[in-house]
């Protein structure tokens, strides 16, 4: 029976840590938003709280299993930036999460438009364009609505 040197044991521990580290990082980075009911119209309330002007609001329904309706907002600010924000409520966490998986499975330019998808309780909120000053102002208010 052979004995292992400290160097061999140290190398083994190092290799185990290197192999497991990506999994630990992924679990630490993933920010799972639990399914819960968010009352009211969070985008409307967040826009009003930040002084962003709501240009138009239309009822919308995404053709996805479990989608129970939402709204499409066109928002503008005092500098003239305009964004479109589409929201959709889902009847369960499974149907909401399936919609997120479908969105993430598409590659940009092949059916997937360029925008930001945000989970807000039972809602999915899709903002296009993804990088705008309106989204930077709206995001903190939407985050407040998650905990309400």
C-alpha positions, 0 to 999 in steps of 0.5 A: 500500500503506497502513501501519498505525498503532501504534494500529491494530496494538494494537487488532488484538492486543487484539481477538485476545486478547479473542477467544482468552481464553475458550478459554484460560481454559476449557482452564485451568479444566478438570481432566481426570481420567485414566482409571486403575485405583483399587484397593479401595473408595475411598469405604469407605476414605475414610469409615473414614479420616475417622471417618464411619460407614457405615450401609449398603452395597449392590451397585449397577449403573447402566444405562449402557454400560460400567458394570461395577458399583459400590456405594451407601453411606449415610454418617452423621457424629456430628452426624447428617448423612446422605448417599448415595454411589453409585459405579460403575466403568467398563470404559474412559475413553470409557464413563466420560466418556460417562456424565459427558456424559449427566449434564451434559446433563440439567438439574436437576429434569428427570431430573437429581437435585441432587448432586455427580458426582466422577471418581475413576480408573475410578469415578464417585462421586455424592454427594447432597445436594451440600453437606454436612459429610460431603462436605467431610470425605470429599473430601480423602480421596478426592483422596488416593486418586486419586494412590495 
